[in-house]
Amino acid sequence: MHGSPHRAYPLTPRFRSWWWLVLAAAVAVLTLIAGLIAKSYGRTTPEIGVDVALSHGRNGALTGLSQDINVGIGPVGAVILLVAICLLLLILRRRLWPAVAFGLIVSVGWLSTEIGKIMVGRLRPPVDLVHSLAPETGSDSFPSGHTAFAVALVWAFVVVVGRTQTQKAAMLAAGVIFVALVAFSRLYLGVHYLSDVIGSVFISSAAILALLTLWTNLLMPRKTAAAEPGALTAAPD
């Protein structure tokens, strides 16, 4: 665990091919196009039916949970959570790179949604139809920032924190449930459409995939070469 520096941040050698970067770009572009198409339907979009149906079956437990998620991984809560996890990683691993890698992955995946929000400019679901419990009136519906943060958090845990394939698989399984819960909460509160939360999964993942490709091909070789000349592949823990 405390061997050569490159062992402290073996993000993954799987993304060595530059074709991953092409795939990431293609996914991002197609997702943005899908967002523009969804936006074109306006208030009459068939998607509104999901929000309306959920608004008719609300209960105290789900409402409380959804509102907690809304605040807990909102702009302020997400920053606090991310900083806390990075500091904990720094203390536990006693190395800077795991904390840096974790923070970078989450930040890139989360903030990538701002590109979609600006380029698509989709209005939030109409409050009068969905009876939103956390009223949003801006043109930043697509994609969902909360869901993107959840997706990025899962990526970071799997790539940086998970040490064995079993751990990574367990984190991924738990992460899928977590992302689904966050996505559901956004629809339940009436602040996003279904395509908003689905789009955030692809936008966030595409941004992180691009980051990992660049990290693997540009940053990791330099670090490993500085530690052990000629050693360009991160060794497993």
TAGI-V778005 format. One record per residue. N is the residue number from 1. SS is DSSP state (a for helix, b for strand, c for the rest). PHI is phi in whole degrees, -180 to 180 (* if undefined). D_LAST is the distance of its C-alpha to the last C-alpha in Angstrom with 1 decimal. Layout:
N;SS;PHI;D_LAST / N;SS;PHI;D_LAST
This chain:
1;c;*;6.3 / 2;c;-113;9.5 / 3;c;-83;9.3 / 4;c;-66;10.9 / 5;a;-55;11.7 / 6;a;-70;10.3 / 7;a;-74;6.6 / 8;a;-81;8.2 / 9;a;-144;9.6 / 10;c;-78;8.2 / 11;c;-53;11.1 / 12;c;170;11.6 / 13;c;-86;13.3 / 14;c;-69;15.6 / 15;c;-100;18.1 / 16;c;-76;19.1 / 17;c;-74;22.5 / 18;c;-70;25.2 / 19;a;-66;26.7 / 20;a;-63;24.3 / 21;a;-68;26.2 / 22;a;-64;29.5 / 23;a;-62;28.5 / 24;a;-60;27.6 / 25;a;-64;31.0 / 26;a;-64;32.9 / 27;a;-63;31.5 / 28;a;-63;32.4 / 29;a;-64;35.9 / 30;a;-63;36.6 / 31;a;-68;35.6 / 32;a;-65;37.9 / 33;a;-62;40.7 / 34;a;-61;40.2 / 35;a;-64;40.5 / 36;a;-66;43.7 / 37;a;-65;45.1 / 38;a;-62;44.4 / 39;a;-63;46.0 / 40;a;-63;49.1 / 41;c;-77;50.1 / 42;a;64;50.7 / 43;a;-66;51.8 / 44;a;-87;52.8 / 45;c;-56;49.4 / 46;c;-59;48.9 / 47;c;-61;45.6 / 48;a;-61;47.6 / 49;a;-61;48.4 / 50;a;-66;44.9 / 51;a;-63;45.2 / 52;a;-64;48.8 / 53;a;-62;48.0 / 54;a;-68;45.2 / 55;a;-68;47.6 / 56;c;-89;50.1 / 57;c;-121;47.8 / 58;c;-74;46.3 / 59;c;-140;45.9 / 60;a;-59;45.0 / 61;a;-65;41.6 / 62;a;-68;40.3 / 63;a;-64;42.1 / 64;a;-63;40.6 / 65;a;-64;37.0 / 66;a;-65;37.5 / 67;a;-70;39.0 / 68;a;-65;36.2 / 69;a;-65;33.7 / 70;a;-58;36.1 / 71;a;-84;36.0 / 72;a;-61;32.5 / 73;c;-120;30.8 / 74;c;-75;33.8 / 75;a;-50;33.8 / 76;a;-77;33.9 / 77;a;-61;31.8 / 78;a;-65;29.0 / 79;a;-64;28.8 / 80;a;-62;28.8 / 81;a;-62;26.1 / 82;a;-64;23.9 / 83;a;-62;24.5 / 84;a;-63;23.8 / 85;a;-66;20.4 / 86;a;-64;19.5 / 87;a;-65;20.8 / 88;a;-65;19.0 / 89;a;-63;15.6 / 90;a;-62;16.9 / 91;a;-72;17.9 / 92;a;-75;14.9 / 93;a;-87;12.2 / 94;c;57;14.8 / 95;c;-142;14.1 / 96;a;-79;16.4 / 97;a;-62;14.5 / 98;a;-59;12.8 / 99;a;-67;16.4 / 100;a;-64;18.0 / 101;a;-63;16.1 / 102;a;-61;16.8 / 103;a;-63;20.4 / 104;a;-68;20.9 / 105;a;-61;20.0 / 106;a;-65;22.2 / 107;a;-63;24.9 / 108;a;-65;25.2 / 109;a;-65;25.2 / 110;a;-74;27.7 / 111;a;-73;30.0 / 112;c;-62;30.3 / 113;a;-66;32.7 / 114;a;-62;35.2 / 115;a;-63;35.8 / 116;a;-65;36.8 / 117;a;-62;38.9 / 118;a;-73;40.8 / 119;a;-73;41.3 / 120;a;-89;42.2 / 121;c;60;44.0 / 122;c;-86;44.5 / 123;c;-70;46.6 / 124;c;-67;45.3 / 125;c;-55;46.8 / 126;c;-61;50.4 / 127;a;-60;50.6 / 128;a;-68;53.9 / 129;a;-96;52.5 / 130;a;-102;49.2 / 131;c;52;50.2 / 132;c;-54;47.0 / 133;c;-93;45.8 / 134;c;-142;44.1 / 135;c;-49;46.6 / 136;c;-128;45.2 / 137;c;-121;47.8 / 138;c;-79;46.0 / 139;c;-101;45.3 / 140;c;-131;41.5 / 141;c;-74;41.0 / 142;c;-108;38.8 / 143;c;-91;35.9 / 144;c;-81;34.8 / 145;a;-68;32.9 / 146;a;-61;31.9 / 147;a;-66;30.4 / 148;a;-63;28.7 / 149;a;-62;27.0 / 150;a;-62;25.9 / 151;a;-62;24.5 / 152;a;-64;22.7 / 153;a;-63;21.2 / 154;a;-65;19.8 / 155;a;-54;18.4 / 156;a;-64;16.7 / 157;a;-65;15.2 / 158;a;-66;14.0 / 159;a;-77;12.5 / 160;a;-97;11.3 / 161;a;-82;11.0 / 162;c;-63;9.9 / 163;c;-103;6.3 / 164;c;-117;7.8 / 165;a;-63;11.0 / 166;a;-66;13.1 / 167;a;-63;12.3 / 168;a;-62;12.9 / 169;a;-64;16.0 / 170;a;-65;17.3 / 171;a;-65;17.0 / 172;a;-66;18.7 / 173;a;-62;21.4 / 174;a;-66;22.1 / 175;a;-66;22.1 / 176;a;-61;24.7 / 177;a;-64;26.9 / 178;a;-62;26.5 / 179;a;-63;27.5 / 180;a;-62;30.3 / 181;a;-66;31.6 / 182;a;-65;31.6 / 183;a;-61;33.3 / 184;a;-61;35.8 / 185;a;-62;36.6 / 186;a;-69;37.5 / 187;a;-74;40.0 / 188;a;-62;41.2 / 189;c;-76;42.1 / 190;c;79;43.9 / 191;c;-109;42.2 / 192;c;-147;40.6 / 193;c;-90;41.5 / 194;a;-60;39.4 / 195;a;-67;38.7 / 196;a;-65;37.5 / 197;a;-75;34.6 / 198;a;-68;33.8 / 199;a;-61;34.1 / 200;a;-65;31.7 / 201;a;-63;28.9 / 202;a;-75;29.5 / 203;a;-63;30.1 / 204;a;-63;27.0 / 205;a;-65;24.8 / 206;a;-64;26.5 / 207;a;-64;26.0 / 208;a;-69;22.3 / 209;a;-61;22.0 / 210;a;-64;24.0 / 211;a;-60;21.8 / 212;a;-64;18.6 / 213;a;-65;20.5 / 214;a;-66;21.9 / 215;a;-61;18.6 / 216;a;-64;17.0 / 217;a;-90;20.1 / 218;a;-112;21.4 / 219;a;-85;19.2 / 220;a;-61;15.8 / 221;a;-59;17.5 / 222;a;-67;19.5 / 223;a;-69;16.8 / 224;a;-68;14.8 / 225;a;-66;18.2 / 226;a;-69;19.2 / 227;a;-82;16.2 / 228;c;-141;16.4 / 229;c;-50;19.5 / 230;c;95;19.1 / 231;c;-93;15.3 / 232;c;-104;15.5 / 233;c;-113;12.5 / 234;c;-69;9.1 / 235;c;-81;6.5 / 236;c;-71;3.8 / 237;c;-76;0.0
